[in-house]
Every structure is written in structure tokens, then in C-alpha cells.
Amino acid sequence: MTGRRVLFLGIFVSILLTYAIWVGGSIPASITKLPDQGLNWYYWKLPNPTFWSRSTAWGMYLGHQFSTLVDILFGNYGGFT
């Protein structure tokens, strides 16, 4: 892909994601949140966390960490050697 094509693809995807956020903007407001319980509390904490909610959150976190490590290795060393 050429640089110009990548640029326009990035702009298109950004506009598409912006539109999706605008359309789905009322979804977070419809989620029932637990009352504030003081320090170390965040309002988006799930009332009843399940195995799947935790495993997907941690799985995405670990995948992000691993992909960042791979990006650093490829950037520094040109791949796995």
C-alpha cells in the first residue's frame, strides 16, 4: 500500500469510528452503575463480574502488552533473531 492510500484509509476509518461512537452514544448512559463507595472506586465497575467479563478484559490487556513487546522487538532488532 502506498502512503497516500494508507492516509486516506486511516481518515476513513477514523470518520467511521467517530460516527459509530456518535450513534452509540446513549449506550453507556443505559448501563446500571453501582453507587460510589469512596476511594479506589470507579463508576464503571461491573455489579456482577463473571468469568467471561474478567477473562476478556484480562485477555485483551495481555494481548495489548504482548503486541507492544513484539512492536518494540521488531523496531529495535528487525524481528526475532
Secondary structure, 3 states (H helix, E strand, C coil): CCHHHHHHHHHHHHHHHHHHHHHCCCCHHHCCCCCCCCCCCCCCCCCCCCHHHHHHHHHHHHHHHHHHHHHHHHHHHCCCC
